[in-house]
Amino acid sequence: MILRPGSVQGFPLPPPMRRALDLAAQAAAAGEVPVGAVVTLGEEIVAEARNAMRTSSDPTAHAEMEAIRAAAARLRTSRLDGCTLWVTLEPCAMCAAATAIARFKALRFAAEDAKGGGVVHGPRIFAQPTCHHRPDVLGGIGEEEAGELLRRFFAERRQGD
């Protein structure tokens, strides 16, 4: 089940989402699509990453994939079942599937992605009968800031054309 928190203006963002948004801003500064991801275990951040597809020449170097790889390496396990993935944009189908395969306890994301999302939009990975693990999902956390980062990034790219 996918839940949305509604308006949370006036409340501070959870620290992992704040960090993910900072990482997204770093990605934008590096010429990458501004997406950041953080993996937590309890209150501890165990991994973090930002999009790195252009700088690494790796089409799978989405922030979520990089954070998942780093968390699995740090925790020395392929099962991240006690962990939460915090990401600034609704994961695509690849990243949503990786989240399920890694058995994350929870997924928290900021902005929905009507064009490329794989959780609320598109293939809705967690709703498929072939999906064997479904994390607890909550979207809309930091949505305005994440959306503004993305709008600004793509507006600047359009002006450069």
SULQUI-V875682 format. One record per backbone hydrogen bond with DSSP energy under -1.0 kcal/mol. NH is the residue of the N-H (numbers start at 1). CO is the residue of the C=O. Records with the same first field share a line. If there is no record, write none. Layout:
NH: CO + CO
This chain:
3: 137
5: 139
11: 8
18: 14
19: 15
20: 16
21: 17
22: 18
23: 19
24: 20
25: 21
26: 22
27: 23
28: 24
29: 25
30: 26
31: 28
32: 27
35: 33
37: 49
38: 86
39: 47
40: 84
41: 44
44: 41
46: 39
47: 39
49: 37
51: 35
52: 61
56: 52
58: 53
61: 58
62: 60
66: 62
67: 63
68: 64
69: 65
70: 66
71: 67
72: 68
73: 69
74: 70
75: 71
77: 72
80: 102
83: 80
84: 40
85: 106
86: 38
87: 108
88: 36
90: 111
96: 92
97: 93
98: 94
99: 95
100: 96
101: 97
102: 98
103: 100
104: 99
105: 83
106: 83
107: 136
108: 85
109: 138
110: 87
111: 88
117: 113
118: 91
124: 121
125: 118
127: 124
128: 125
131: 128
136: 105
137: 1
138: 107
139: 3
140: 110
141: 109
143: 140
146: 142
147: 143
148: 144
149: 145
150: 146
151: 147
152: 148
153: 149
154: 150
155: 151
156: 152
157: 153
158: 154
159: 155
160: 156
